[in-house]
């Protein structure tokens, strides 16, 4: 009986350790009220110049707000900050590349999952200035979540979602006085290799953040 108890304790400890080990940096709750007015944010919304992109690091709260703006839960257990076809859960994955590694944003728990401890920022963009960003968000379609559609339709829905997600991010950045820039020219093969993503899940864009 004592031996069984030890085995059970060991198993529980290993499960808890694995959960802690796989968790990324903790995200604070997103700011969901107050702040700058929407039309004021529209007036300030812009792409920061690439050659002089701000290199300051975002706080955990600022990153939390941007990620939530892109595809966070905004009402109950379903309902997101951007519309998804047929009310499906978000079918675009958001990865965050920082100096500390790469993390996957989990919209359902508003948390980050460790993907890699490597700093891949210098490998992402076709332009050198992309590496200057404190955080680079990588938006990748989730073909498993789009399985009910044919490939062309699924990718079209993903591209539309990315457009809405990045616009939400632009407005959130304007409201918080953060630098932001949408980048389509990227090193797809390097990103796919670093993220270990499936062949059909090629990134659609990257999104630079700084302050």
Secondary structure, 3 states (H helix, E strand, C coil): CHHHHHHHHHHHHHHHHHHHHHECCCCCCCCCCCCCCHHHHHHHCCCCCHHHCCCCCCCHHHHHHHHHHHHCECCCCCCECCCCHHHCCCCEEEEEEECCEEEEEECCCCEEEEEECCCCHHHHECCHHHHHCCEEEEEEECCCCCCCCCHHHHHHHHHHHHHHHHHHHHHHHHHHCCEEEEECCECHHHHHHHHCCCCCCCEEEEEEEEC
